[in-house]
């Protein structure tokens, strides 16, 4: 698709946002959803920073093998896209250790921050809701949340008793582009009126995915057209859990097993055989003291390992990690002058070992302990919040006889103002610090999956970010939307960049620090412009932009280009239909030793049919990338060998009982 056509499509999509600026005769419909990841479980219009909540049909339309692929294209979010088996969210150009990925509010305990070819262990097949908090509003979850937080919420530990004693869901899906077959089933059973058990299982099988042309210059030379080699995937997961739900409190636990075997495309293809066994517990007391609403404790532990299998079928490298995290929160009632808030403690440990031919990171133990607080005060149309976090991080590399410790501090303040019913404006300011990770400090070795020789820097210091954000939201009526603009000024920003040198026949990647600036914004809007007898018509659209550069004037690497999406929806009682265009513009502001990336536009459509009035059975038919567009993801290290998926038809059915 030509750039001229792409610009016209983008202009048309942006015009969909214009109705949000007008004043219409409206009847308030639904309030903005509660964001449970926010420490005080605030609604979206009470938060000054940008948020996204995916659930229900919107979540079902986006289901994919990885979390990054599911969220790619939501406002401010892209993906590292390391093949269909591994993809981590990128928020406003921030990725890896600056984006905290959680599963039910606790770490995913995987190795996805070590390298982009490592999968995020959050089984998305069972996801009931995914929340994205953009910006450092989520700093209470750790200094690694300086870019934002993604929380995958599922039902492994039951939080309520089924109304009729039994409740469950089942789903089957098929995708033509990779002969993908997946299924998921879960059930909750009330043993008594207080005790509930849960069980679930999921599976996914897929072959190499299809594209229209050649994946790379090497594939063209070899005449391999229409597929991206070594992108097959096989996932298996299962979980059992139980909860006691009392009047004075609750207690629950679950055990989860996740296994994945997937390919990493490239000139020297690798397959990864990964498994994780995980234990989660949570406890809570309601009003244990007169001034407390609730005290809650979460604890998670996981044993994770994966082998990187070379083309000869032999395992070359093993990553082995034992991790745990504990989080205690005390939510207090409004006390002095009506101020309410939460005070908490958080501790975690990761014991990571890499062995074998490509063990580019030395064995390390990372310990972190933190105290955090968030207070909120409302008066009239105003809402104010003030939060802080003090953390101590210790990284021990015993084999190198090196140890580094850091004390990152964070402080944030926000204010919201209700301009009128349904309209809210917000401002947030923050100063946050992040300690370098073990990988950034101590990497030294060849990594075939990323085709790089990674070199850490043991002298790295903390990085500091000053962040400001303005927001405007409309959350009720036929026209809804949000606009956020932000600017972040980093001191000693840590990043890995290719040096232009070769070592061991791969590109050399060096971690270093430089002062850097990020700025950008997101705008999204939806307009239900017609309500008839039994059906409604609506349009929606979004655009996001981020710019990242060192203050020396050079561009930072792998910054996502402008993203856009616009759609038209027809909704009736038995059938919903949606058609949309989505894509990204060219990225020409590239970092050192990077190449520019052409933009692309894809055409998607979806039909959802509910044959019964109770809406508990749904059939979803989708067409993704119907124009078979070739697109490359600038945030991916594999953009030159793994384009986006080609044309695909997907059929799925779900039953809720």
Secondary structure, 3 states (H helix, E strand, C coil): CCHHHHHHHHHHHHHCCHHHHCCCCCCCCCCCCECCCCCCCCEHHHCCCCEEEEEHHHHHHCCCCCHHHHHCCCCCEEECCCCCCCCCEEECCECHHHEEEEECCEECCCCCCCCCCCCCCCCHHHCCEEEEEECHHHHHHCHHHCCEEEEEECCCCCCCCCCCCEEEEEEEEEEHHHCEEEEEEEEEEECCCCEEEEEEEEEEEECCCEEEEECCHHHHHHCCEEECCCCCEEEEEEEEEEEEECCCEEEEEEEEEEEEEEEECCCCCEEEEEEEEEEEEEEEEECCCCCEEEEEEEEEEEEEEEEEECCCCCEEEEEEEEEEEEEEEEEECCCHHHCEEEEEEEEEEEEEEEEECCCCECCEEEEEEEEEEEEEEEECCEEEEEEEEEEEEEEEEHHHCEEEEECCEEEEEEEEEEEECCEEEEEEEEEEEECCCHHHHHEEEEEHHHCEEEECCCCCCCEEEEEEEEEEEECCCCEEEEEEEEEEEEEEEEEEEEEEEEECCEEEEEEEEEEEEEEEEEEEEEEEEEECCCEEEEEEEEEEEEEEEECCCCECCCCCCCEEEEEEEEEECCEEEEEEEEEECCECCCCCCCCCECCEEEEEEEEEECCCCCCCEEEEEEEECCCCCCCCCCCCCCCCCCCCCCCEEEEEEEEEC
